[in-house]
Amino acid sequence: MTLDEWERIGRATTAVWNEKRFDLALEIIAPNFVRHDPGYPGEIRGPEGYVAHVKALIEPFADGKVIVRDFFASADGDQAVVRYTWTATHTGEFAGIPATGRKVELEGIVVLRGEDGKLAEMWDGYDVLTLLRQLGAVPGAA
């Protein structure tokens, strides 16, 4: 994939998360898409699965915003890595934790594989422990 294609995907992905532009997922997610997420049971497949996953994560968190910190593409263009920060306010039940009203900040890194100008696969890694501490669900610094 070209850098222009990766930039288009990056802008659309940010709009999906930050502006709830779920319609854009159809433009950037391949039909055979698979998301590997250690904090989510099972695989997330296809554009519909991606949208359902995003909605499940943003519904309990008002005003959520994704900020891309770094972006790197492989020399052949088939893969990219993104380092991001997600900030939000916990306003609804999440993973059995009632709304706390607390502000949270989550750091993560995602590895992406592109195919025919769309996202075909992604591996997401983020700091779940720090998120749970910020929500008061486990002991530690809030």
Secondary structure by P-SEA (a helix, b strand, c coil): ccaaaaaaaaaaaaaaaccccccccccccccbbbbbbcccccccccaaaaaaaaaaaaccccbbbbbbcbbbbcccccbbbbbbbbbbbbcccccccccccbbbbbbbbbbbbbccccccbbbbbccaaaaaaaaccccccc
